Amino acid sequence: MDERRVWPPTDHADDLPPSARWYGTPAPPPRRIPRRLRRLLLIALVSLGAGAVIGGVVFFVLNRPEAPVETVAETVLVTDRLAGLTYPIPAGWHEGALAPVTGFTSVAVNDDRATVMARPGEKLDAADPRPALLKLAETYSRLLLHGDTIDVVEDKKVEIGGRTGHTRAVRAGYRDVVNQPAFLRVTVLTAEEARSVVMLGLAHPDDPAARREIDTIMTGAR
């Protein structure tokens, strides 16, 4: 007996060919896109892709974050009202609360490397401030350096911030292997009513960078 399974006729069996009445409606063949239309679609897709890339680039350019603006570091000033003086301090320095040497009314420090101090001074001969400067330099050299050898690095007249004066710098050396050489600069400047301003810079150990920073502070005084 033939056990082939047959499908019952459908309601629209009369509209179908004989074979479809029993075995079902054949699936229609897939429709092919005409070659010309495929080419047009391909061009359109490529154009859309290029447009998306261009649009993305334009969006990125218009919406990219602005480059950070380089900020100019502000100059920090130390104002000494008692001495009638203002002086700038370089990056890495900060104003101290109390000067380590009696009589000085302001101080700026760079860790333990270098120190600059200022104070009001006594009356001096504005035409020749060097004798008063030599006396101060000798006093502070003995007080702060205690060097086995003291070599004069510089001794000259100066004009700073409209004031005339004199400066002297020395370098202290030590015979022991523990203490490194130290640098000391003392500057006196004329002030109102024939008085003076005293500035002192100390670097230990002595090195070119510390010297430059001390000189920058003193020459920037106003």
trRosetta pair geometry for C-beta under 8 A, 3 or more apart (Angstrom, degrees):
i j d omega theta_ij theta_ji phi_ij phi_ji
6 22 5.3 -46 -156 -162 97 104
7 22 5.7 142 49 -172 83 44
7 23 6.7 144 19 -93 120 20
7 24 6.2 73 17 -52 166 79
9 13 3.9 -8 -173 -75 102 157
9 21 5.4 -9 -118 -176 86 102
9 22 7.7 -34 -80 -78 67 58
10 13 5.0 149 56 -57 64 80
10 16 7.4 66 48 -2 115 140
10 21 7.3 -142 21 -142 83 63
12 15 4.6 -32 172 31 95 116
12 16 6.5 94 118 -24 85 99
13 16 5.8 -65 -152 35 40 109
13 21 4.6 65 -155 -130 99 105
16 20 3.9 -116 174 92 120 119
16 21 5.2 156 88 -65 119 70
16 25 6.6 -110 -122 -91 129 87
17 20 5.0 85 56 11 75 105
17 21 7.4 -131 96 -18 38 85
18 21 5.8 -49 -154 18 34 115
18 22 7.5 5 161 1 63 102
19 22 6.7 -76 -165 44 36 93
19 23 5.8 -26 167 31 76 117
20 23 6.6 -79 -117 61 30 76
20 24 6.6 -63 -155 106 67 21
20 25 5.2 43 -158 -98 120 51
20 26 6.6 -92 -97 -11 106 79
33 37 5.2 -117 174 87 96 116
33 38 4.9 118 109 -65 118 93
33 41 7.4 -25 166 5 152 144
34 37 4.5 83 65 10 90 106
34 38 6.9 -156 93 -10 44 86
35 38 5.6 -53 -148 33 33 114
35 39 6.5 34 155 -20 65 102
36 39 5.8 -53 -154 33 32 112
36 40 6.6 31 150 -17 64 105
37 40 5.6 -53 -149 37 36 112
37 41 6.3 37 152 -19 68 104
38 41 5.7 -54 -147 37 32 111
38 42 6.3 35 153 -22 65 105
39 42 5.6 -52 -148 34 31 113
39 43 6.5 31 154 -17 64 104
40 43 5.8 -53 -150 36 31 110
40 44 6.3 32 151 -20 64 107
41 44 5.5 -55 -147 37 33 113
41 45 6.3 33 154 -21 67 103
42 45 5.8 -53 -147 34 30 109
42 46 6.4 29 154 -17 64 105
43 46 5.8 -55 -149 37 31 110
43 47 6.2 31 153 -19 65 107
44 47 5.7 -56 -148 37 30 112
44 48 6.2 31 154 -20 65 105
45 48 5.6 -53 -146 36 31 111
45 49 6.3 33 153 -20 65 104
46 49 5.6 -54 -150 35 31 112
46 50 6.3 29 153 -16 65 105
47 50 5.8 -55 -148 39 31 109
47 51 6.1 33 153 -20 65 107
48 51 5.5 -54 -146 38 31 113
48 52 6.3 34 153 -23 65 103
49 52 5.7 -52 -149 32 31 111
49 53 6.6 30 152 -17 64 102
50 53 5.7 -53 -150 35 35 110
50 54 6.2 30 154 -15 68 106
51 54 5.7 -55 -143 41 32 108
51 55 5.9 33 156 -20 66 109
52 55 5.6 -54 -143 40 28 113
52 56 6.2 32 154 -22 63 105
53 56 5.7 -55 -151 34 29 112
53 57 6.5 28 152 -18 64 103
54 57 5.7 -54 -150 35 33 110
54 58 6.3 31 153 -17 67 106
55 58 5.7 -54 -145 39 32 110
55 59 6.1 34 154 -21 66 106
56 59 5.6 -53 -145 36 31 112
56 60 6.3 31 155 -20 65 104
57 60 5.7 -54 -149 35 31 110
57 61 6.3 28 155 -18 66 106
58 61 5.8 -55 -146 36 31 109
58 62 6.1 21 159 -11 66 111
59 62 6.1 -63 -144 43 27 104
59 63 5.7 -12 168 13 65 120
60 63 6.5 -78 -134 55 20 87
60 64 5.6 41 166 -57 66 99
61 64 6.2 -28 -132 -3 21 113
66 69 7.9 1 133 -40 114 84
73 91 6.4 -22 169 -75 159 118
75 88 5.0 -39 180 -136 113 123
76 88 6.8 115 74 -157 50 69
76 89 5.2 -41 87 56 103 94
76 93 7.5 -166 73 83 130 93
76 94 7.8 -39 133 -115 160 51
76 95 7.6 -138 153 -30 120 100
77 86 5.3 8 -180 -179 120 106
77 87 7.0 153 -153 79 72 25
77 88 5.6 -47 -98 -95 68 59
77 89 7.5 157 -109 7 20 80
78 86 6.9 167 83 -154 48 57
78 87 5.5 -16 57 62 97 77
78 88 7.8 161 14 -107 77 12
78 89 6.0 64 -22 -29 108 115
78 95 5.0 154 -105 -101 105 113
78 106 5.5 140 158 168 119 132
78 108 5.3 -121 -42 -61 153 115
78 118 7.9 150 113 18 123 127
79 85 7.9 171 -154 95 45 47
79 86 4.8 -14 -106 -105 70 93
79 106 7.7 -157 93 -108 27 154
80 83 4.1 9 123 37 123 109
80 84 7.4 -34 99 25 83 20
80 85 4.8 1 59 63 109 87
80 86 7.1 -174 23 -80 69 41
80 87 7.7 10 1 9 109 95
80 105 5.4 113 -159 98 109 103
80 106 3.8 -111 -90 -10 110 140
80 118 5.0 -139 -12 89 169 125
80 119 7.8 -112 179 -89 145 30
81 84 7.1 28 -170 -77 34 43
82 105 4.2 -103 63 -179 133 167
82 106 7.9 172 43 -28 100 95
82 119 7.4 -24 105 -147 114 58
82 120 5.6 -104 142 -22 83 114
83 105 5.6 178 -31 56 99 125
83 106 6.8 -98 11 11 128 113
83 118 4.9 -115 30 140 176 107
83 119 5.6 -160 -83 -168 118 14
83 120 4.7 -159 -108 -58 60 66
83 191 7.9 -127 178 -94 64 150
83 197 5.1 87 -180 -132 104 101
83 198 7.9 -112 -132 41 125 60
84 120 7.1 69 10 -95 91 99
84 191 5.9 112 68 -148 135 125
84 192 7.1 -93 156 14 173 105
84 197 6.8 -118 65 -80 88 122
85 106 7.8 -147 77 35 104 141
85 118 5.4 -117 77 168 144 152
85 197 5.3 114 -58 -148 134 149
85 199 7.8 -156 168 -71 164 107
85 221 5.7 -14 -169 -167 109 110
85 222 7.3 142 -157 75 60 38
86 221 7.1 153 81 -154 43 59
86 222 5.2 -22 64 64 93 88
87 108 7.5 -121 93 -9 111 142
87 116 7.4 -109 110 130 147 139
87 118 6.8 151 2 -42 134 145
87 199 7.6 104 -61 -118 159 135
87 217 5.3 60 159 -179 122 79
87 218 7.2 -9 -143 -97 139 28
87 220 5.8 108 -156 92 73 88
87 221 4.2 -26 -92 -97 102 76
87 222 7.3 162 -83 17 52 64
88 216 7.4 -69 86 143 104 92
88 217 6.5 -143 77 -122 60 59
88 220 4.4 -53 30 130 105 147
89 93 3.9 -123 169 96 114 133
89 94 7.2 157 122 -78 153 14
89 95 7.0 -166 -5 -61 156 72
89 108 4.6 -153 -98 -161 134 148
89 116 7.7 -169 -106 46 97 131
89 217 6.0 20 -102 -106 58 110
90 93 5.4 87 60 2 63 118
90 110 7.9 1 68 -83 99 129
90 213 5.1 -98 20 -136 141 99
90 216 6.0 55 -51 92 115 144
90 217 7.3 -95 -13 -60 87 89
92 110 5.4 39 127 -137 97 106
92 111 7.9 -46 170 -12 95 96
93 108 5.2 34 170 167 121 108
93 109 6.7 164 -152 84 79 28
93 110 4.7 -54 -94 -74 76 87
93 213 7.2 160 -52 179 128 128
93 217 7.8 174 -143 -79 177 127
94 108 7.0 -179 92 -152 24 75
94 109 6.5 -25 62 61 70 75
94 110 8.0 128 14 -90 65 46
95 106 7.3 -47 -152 -170 102 95
95 107 7.2 119 -165 85 59 55
95 108 5.5 -45 -102 -100 52 76
96 99 6.8 116 91 -81 127 46
96 107 4.0 -31 52 93 121 107
96 108 6.5 -168 -1 -96 87 20
96 109 5.0 63 -54 -6 116 112
96 115 7.9 1 -18 -137 145 100
98 107 7.2 11 114 24 21 132
99 103 8.0 -75 93 70 138 47
99 104 3.6 -123 147 90 166 110
99 105 6.9 -19 -7 -11 136 7
99 106 6.7 58 -56 84 115 11
99 107 4.0 155 -96 -45 75 123
99 117 4.9 87 -138 -131 124 122
99 119 7.7 -94 27 -62 174 107
100 107 7.1 101 0 -117 72 162
100 115 7.2 -36 23 -160 120 162
100 117 7.8 -116 39 -72 73 140
101 104 5.1 61 75 1 91 122
101 117 6.2 164 41 70 113 177
101 140 7.9 16 -148 -126 159 102
101 143 7.6 86 -131 131 120 137
101 144 7.5 -41 -87 -76 131 117
101 200 7.3 -19 44 69 154 153
103 119 5.3 45 139 -151 79 167
104 107 6.3 75 128 -65 127 95
104 117 4.0 -10 -162 172 152 125
104 118 6.5 113 -157 66 93 25
104 119 4.3 -110 -117 -50 48 116
104 198 7.9 -104 -102 91 84 106
104 200 7.1 -87 -95 32 136 119
105 118 6.7 -53 58 96 79 72
105 119 5.0 120 3 -114 86 71
105 120 6.9 28 0 -3 138 81
106 117 6.8 159 86 -154 54 58
106 118 5.0 -4 58 52 101 96
106 119 7.7 -179 24 -70 69 56
107 115 6.4 -18 -166 -167 104 100
107 116 7.1 157 -154 84 55 50
107 117 4.8 -16 -101 -101 82 82
107 118 7.9 -169 -75 19 43 66
108 115 7.3 156 83 -156 50 52
108 116 4.9 -4 57 58 97 98
108 117 7.9 -170 24 -75 62 42
108 217 6.6 -165 67 -135 143 147
109 114 7.2 166 -154 90 53 53
109 115 5.1 -12 -106 -105 80 78
109 116 7.9 -164 -74 26 41 63
110 113 5.0 -45 101 60 100 105
110 114 4.7 17 43 52 112 91
110 115 7.7 -145 24 -67 69 43
110 210 7.5 -161 67 -121 140 88
110 213 6.7 18 -28 132 155 158
112 204 7.9 -61 151 80 80 88
113 203 6.5 -4 155 -146 72 81
113 204 7.5 -171 -162 65 37 47
113 205 7.9 -46 -143 38 75 57
113 210 5.7 -141 154 -99 106 124
114 201 7.0 0 -175 -173 102 89
114 202 6.8 171 -152 90 58 51
114 203 4.3 -12 -103 -101 96 81
114 204 7.8 150 -87 20 52 53
114 210 4.5 175 -66 -153 132 106
114 213 6.2 119 87 83 163 125
114 214 6.1 -127 -173 -62 132 100
115 201 7.1 173 91 -149 52 48
115 202 5.0 -2 56 56 95 95
115 203 7.9 -176 23 -73 59 46
116 199 6.8 -4 -173 -174 95 98
116 200 7.1 166 -153 87 49 49
116 201 4.7 -11 -103 -101 82 82
116 202 7.9 179 -78 21 40 63
116 214 6.0 165 -78 -132 109 76
116 217 4.8 -89 -75 109 175 157
116 218 7.1 -150 -142 -56 131 83
117 199 7.1 166 86 -153 48 52
117 200 4.9 -7 57 57 95 97
117 201 7.9 -178 21 -75 63 40
118 197 6.5 -6 -167 179 103 101
118 198 6.9 157 -153 86 53 55
118 199 5.0 -16 -100 -101 83 76
118 200 7.7 -178 -77 19 38 69
118 221 7.7 147 -98 -121 142 134
119 197 7.6 163 83 -158 36 61
119 198 5.2 -13 61 60 84 101
120 191 7.3 -65 -140 27 82 171
120 195 6.5 -10 -173 159 98 132
120 196 7.7 123 -177 82 55 52
120 197 6.5 -51 -117 -107 43 62
120 198 7.6 39 123 16 10 87
121 124 7.0 -5 124 -20 122 117
121 132 7.7 101 164 156 134 133
121 136 8.0 -41 -130 -82 126 149
121 188 6.1 14 -29 -137 177 101
121 191 7.4 147 46 6 90 126
121 195 6.4 151 76 170 67 80
121 196 3.5 -43 77 86 123 96
121 197 5.8 -165 4 -89 104 7
121 198 4.3 113 -70 -31 115 97
122 132 7.3 -148 71 -149 102 132
122 195 7.1 -119 164 -144 17 75
122 196 6.4 1 64 33 41 110
123 193 8.0 -78 -101 126 100 76
123 194 4.9 27 -143 124 100 100
123 195 5.6 -63 -86 -99 60 51
123 196 7.0 143 -125 -10 16 93
124 129 5.1 61 136 -123 136 84
124 132 4.3 -73 -122 -9 126 163
124 188 6.6 46 9 156 169 140
124 190 7.3 -124 69 -101 105 73
124 194 7.3 -171 48 170 44 78
124 195 7.9 66 12 -165 77 25
124 196 4.8 32 10 -47 118 135
125 128 4.9 -4 107 57 122 76
125 129 6.4 -166 75 -77 66 49
125 131 7.5 38 34 41 119 112
125 132 7.4 167 27 -18 77 118
126 129 6.6 2 -130 -55 29 100
126 164 6.5 89 -175 70 87 116
126 190 4.7 51 -123 -109 100 137
126 194 6.5 -108 -34 -129 109 71
128 131 6.7 42 132 2 100 98
129 132 5.5 -59 -169 46 66 111
129 133 5.7 70 135 -29 85 107
129 164 7.3 163 -2 121 131 87
129 165 5.4 -56 72 -144 159 54
129 166 4.7 -170 90 1 99 109
129 188 5.3 -153 164 96 128 120
129 190 6.8 -131 -65 -60 140 85
129 196 7.0 134 -136 -113 126 134
130 133 5.3 -59 -144 39 35 115
130 134 6.2 38 160 -24 71 102
130 157 7.7 -66 -64 -80 104 79
130 166 4.7 162 -87 -113 64 169
131 134 5.9 -51 -146 31 31 110
131 135 6.7 31 156 -18 62 104
132 135 5.9 -55 -155 34 33 112
132 136 6.6 29 152 -15 65 107
132 188 6.0 -109 103 103 108 179
132 196 7.1 173 124 -26 151 170
133 136 5.9 -60 -150 39 32 108
133 137 6.1 31 156 -20 68 109
133 165 7.5 120 -74 174 129 85
133 166 4.2 -111 -25 90 161 118
133 167 7.3 -118 -157 -88 143 16
133 168 5.8 138 150 -7 113 115
133 186 6.6 157 -165 113 82 105
133 187 7.6 -14 -131 -143 118 26
133 188 4.7 -137 -86 14 90 120
134 137 5.7 -54 -142 37 30 111
134 138 6.3 31 158 -19 64 106
134 168 6.9 93 -94 -35 56 161
135 138 6.0 -56 -151 35 28 110
135 139 6.5 27 153 -19 63 108
136 139 5.7 -56 -148 36 33 112
136 140 6.2 18 162 -8 69 109
136 186 5.4 -172 115 167 106 146
136 188 6.6 125 28 -56 152 118
136 198 6.4 -145 -155 -133 157 128
137 140 6.3 -60 -141 44 27 101
137 141 6.0 33 157 -26 63 111
137 168 4.5 -29 -89 80 157 134
137 170 6.9 122 179 -13 113 122
137 184 7.6 137 -152 123 82 115
137 186 4.4 -163 -90 44 78 138
138 141 5.7 -55 -144 33 26 115
138 142 6.7 21 160 -13 62 105
139 142 6.3 -64 -158 37 27 104
139 143 6.2 17 153 -14 65 116
140 143 5.4 -57 -137 44 35 112
140 144 5.5 0 174 8 73 117
140 145 8.0 73 133 -12 64 96
140 184 6.6 177 120 -177 109 137
140 186 5.8 142 45 -76 143 133
140 200 6.0 -144 -151 -128 162 135
141 144 6.9 -68 -125 50 17 86
141 145 5.1 -25 -166 19 59 128
141 147 7.5 -55 180 19 92 110
141 150 6.0 53 -177 -129 135 146
141 170 6.0 9 -107 61 126 152
141 172 7.3 163 -158 -71 90 117
141 184 6.0 170 -98 79 74 158
142 145 7.3 -39 -79 46 11 88
142 146 7.4 61 -166 -77 43 53
144 182 8.0 -145 131 138 93 149
144 184 6.5 133 86 -102 127 135
144 202 6.1 -96 160 -110 147 143
145 150 6.9 93 111 -98 153 106
145 170 7.6 -59 -63 101 165 118
145 172 4.0 178 -172 -63 124 159
145 182 5.6 -168 -128 78 89 132
145 184 5.9 -87 -63 -28 121 140
146 172 7.6 77 66 -174 40 149
147 150 5.1 126 76 -69 132 78
147 172 2.9 -140 -73 -158 140 103
147 173 5.9 78 -167 43 114 39
147 174 6.3 -107 -137 -68 66 71
147 182 6.9 -140 -74 45 113 105
148 172 7.9 110 31 -179 51 83
148 173 6.1 -66 61 97 89 73
148 174 5.4 113 5 -126 107 40
148 175 4.8 56 -26 -21 174 93
149 172 7.0 149 80 -157 54 49
149 173 4.2 -5 57 53 105 106
150 170 5.3 2 -174 177 93 132
150 171 7.4 154 -155 75 48 42
150 172 5.6 -17 -100 -100 71 72
150 173 7.9 -156 -68 20 30 74
151 170 6.4 152 77 -160 41 75
151 171 4.9 -18 61 59 96 94
151 173 7.2 40 -5 -12 107 108
152 155 5.8 -14 -179 -31 127 115
152 168 7.0 -55 -142 -168 100 96
152 169 7.5 107 -166 82 58 54
152 170 5.5 -44 -103 -102 46 82
153 169 4.2 -54 67 105 111 101
153 170 6.0 177 3 -105 89 21
153 171 5.4 87 -51 -22 114 99
153 183 7.5 4 -12 -140 156 95
154 167 6.8 1 114 111 110 99
154 168 6.8 -176 94 -145 65 36
154 169 4.3 32 42 36 95 108
154 185 7.8 5 58 -117 113 103
155 166 7.9 9 -171 179 67 101
155 167 7.6 -159 -132 96 35 54
155 168 4.8 17 -108 -114 79 85
155 169 7.7 -142 -59 29 55 61
156 166 7.2 -169 103 -149 30 70
156 167 6.4 -9 61 57 70 85
157 164 7.2 -16 -175 -170 103 92
157 165 7.4 155 -160 91 62 36
157 166 5.6 -47 -108 -99 51 73
158 164 7.4 154 88 -160 51 48
158 165 5.3 -22 66 73 93 83
158 166 6.5 149 16 -109 86 18
158 167 5.0 41 -19 -8 135 110
158 187 6.6 -29 42 -146 151 115
158 189 7.6 -65 89 -92 109 89
158 219 7.9 -117 -166 -103 129 80
159 162 7.6 4 176 -122 91 8
159 163 7.0 174 -155 84 57 40
159 164 5.3 -24 -103 -102 81 63
159 165 7.5 148 -91 25 36 70
160 163 5.7 -24 69 60 70 91
160 165 6.7 -35 22 32 103 119
160 187 7.6 34 4 166 151 142
160 189 6.0 -79 57 -105 110 134
160 218 6.9 -68 -124 151 160 73
160 219 5.8 -132 -120 -136 112 46
160 221 5.5 41 147 62 126 97
161 189 7.7 27 54 -163 104 153
161 220 8.0 57 -58 159 110 25
161 221 5.4 -97 -13 104 139 65
161 222 4.0 -175 -133 -111 134 52
162 222 7.8 53 20 -143 99 72
163 189 4.1 58 126 180 136 111
163 190 5.0 -169 -164 56 93 75
163 191 7.0 -1 -126 -75 135 50
163 197 7.3 7 165 31 168 119
164 189 7.2 150 83 -150 26 68
164 190 5.3 23 58 6 73 122
165 187 6.1 73 126 175 136 85
165 188 5.0 -164 -160 98 113 56
165 189 3.8 -75 -50 -99 146 50
165 190 6.0 -158 -69 -12 83 69
165 196 7.5 115 -114 -148 111 103
165 197 8.0 -68 -87 60 148 83
166 187 7.3 -173 94 -147 40 59
166 188 5.8 7 52 52 79 93
167 185 6.4 5 -176 -175 107 100
167 186 7.1 172 -150 90 61 45
167 187 4.1 -14 -102 -102 94 89
167 188 7.8 -176 -79 22 52 55
167 218 7.3 97 -112 152 140 149
168 185 7.2 172 89 -149 41 58
168 186 5.6 -8 59 58 88 88
168 187 7.9 173 21 -79 55 51
169 183 7.0 -3 -173 -174 102 92
169 184 6.9 169 -151 91 57 48
169 185 4.2 -17 -100 -99 90 87
169 186 7.9 173 -82 20 46 57
169 211 8.0 68 -162 -142 147 106
170 183 7.6 168 87 -153 45 49
170 184 5.3 -9 58 61 87 96
170 185 8.0 169 18 -81 57 45
171 181 5.8 10 179 178 99 120
171 182 7.3 164 -157 82 54 43
171 183 5.6 -20 -105 -102 74 69
171 184 7.9 178 -83 23 29 72
171 206 5.9 42 -135 -106 99 169
172 181 6.3 164 82 -157 55 67
172 182 4.6 -4 52 56 109 92
172 183 7.8 -152 18 -69 78 25
172 184 6.9 45 -18 -4 107 111
173 181 5.2 -22 -98 -104 63 97
174 178 7.7 -66 120 67 141 67
174 179 3.9 17 55 84 168 118
174 180 7.5 16 33 30 119 2
174 181 7.1 -164 8 -83 84 49
176 179 5.7 70 71 20 101 92
179 182 7.8 -44 173 -30 104 104
180 204 7.0 141 76 -170 94 72
180 205 3.7 -23 106 -109 136 118
180 206 7.2 -155 135 22 97 72
181 205 6.2 69 63 -160 60 86
181 206 4.5 -51 110 25 96 121
182 202 7.0 -5 177 -169 111 86
182 203 6.7 168 -162 87 64 54
182 204 4.2 -13 -115 -96 101 95
182 205 6.8 -103 -87 -134 55 40
182 206 5.6 149 -147 -43 12 96
183 201 7.8 -22 118 118 95 93
183 202 7.1 156 86 -156 62 41
183 203 4.3 2 54 54 108 101
183 204 7.4 -166 26 -65 65 56
183 206 3.9 114 -34 -114 100 102
183 210 6.7 148 46 104 136 115
183 211 5.9 -83 162 -85 167 92
183 214 7.5 -166 114 14 122 158
184 200 7.4 -21 -165 -167 88 89
184 201 7.2 156 -156 86 41 60
184 202 5.4 -1 -106 -106 75 75
184 203 8.0 -156 -66 27 40 66
185 200 7.2 160 86 -156 57 43
185 201 4.3 3 54 54 101 106
185 202 8.0 -154 28 -65 64 41
185 214 5.8 136 31 141 133 133
185 215 7.4 106 -20 -76 177 71
185 218 7.0 -96 118 -33 134 159
186 198 7.2 -20 -166 -166 91 93
186 199 7.4 158 -156 85 44 54
186 200 5.4 -7 -106 -107 74 77
186 201 7.9 -158 -69 27 37 67
187 198 7.4 150 82 -157 53 46
187 199 4.5 -9 60 60 101 102
187 200 7.8 -166 25 -73 68 37
187 201 8.0 31 -1 -1 103 101
187 218 5.4 115 11 -160 156 133
188 196 5.2 -4 -173 179 101 133
188 197 7.1 153 -157 76 52 48
188 198 5.6 -19 -102 -101 76 68
188 199 7.8 -174 -79 22 30 71
189 196 6.4 145 74 -163 42 77
189 197 4.6 -16 61 56 98 100
189 199 7.3 33 -4 -4 109 107
189 221 7.3 -156 -18 102 163 138
190 194 7.7 -50 -155 -138 95 35
190 195 8.0 119 -168 83 54 41
190 196 6.1 -55 -112 -108 33 72
190 197 7.9 -1 76 15 11 84
191 194 8.0 5 73 97 66 12
191 195 4.5 -39 73 86 112 85
191 196 5.5 166 8 -111 100 14
191 197 5.2 108 -56 -31 120 89
192 195 6.5 5 73 36 50 99
197 221 7.8 -176 118 160 145 145
199 218 5.4 148 121 -118 150 99
199 221 6.6 -120 -67 -58 153 158
201 214 3.6 109 -180 -158 149 122
201 215 7.8 -133 51 -53 174 45
201 217 7.0 145 -94 64 126 123
201 218 6.4 -86 -34 -45 132 122
202 214 8.0 153 18 -108 19 140
203 206 5.5 98 100 -107 106 52
203 207 6.9 -122 155 31 133 66
203 210 3.6 126 -138 139 141 135
203 211 6.4 -101 15 -63 159 57
203 214 6.2 -108 -41 -36 114 135
205 210 8.0 157 89 11 52 153
206 210 6.9 -137 -148 67 37 128
206 211 7.2 40 -165 -54 81 104
207 210 5.0 86 59 12 80 104
207 211 7.1 -147 93 -8 39 90
208 211 5.6 -57 -148 36 33 114
208 212 6.3 33 157 -21 68 104
209 212 5.8 -54 -151 34 31 110
209 213 6.5 28 154 -17 64 106
210 213 5.8 -54 -147 36 33 110
210 214 6.4 34 155 -19 66 105
211 214 5.9 -57 -150 36 30 110
211 215 6.3 25 155 -15 66 110
212 215 5.8 -59 -147 41 30 110
212 216 6.2 36 153 -25 66 105
213 216 5.5 -49 -145 32 32 115
213 217 6.6 33 155 -19 63 102
214 217 5.9 -55 -154 33 31 110
214 218 6.5 20 155 -11 65 109
215 218 5.9 -58 -143 42 32 106
215 219 5.9 21 164 -10 69 112
216 219 6.3 -61 -137 44 23 101
216 220 6.0 17 162 -15 61 118
217 220 6.1 -72 -150 41 22 107
217 221 7.3 46 150 -51 59 88
218 221 5.9 -27 -163 -14 38 115
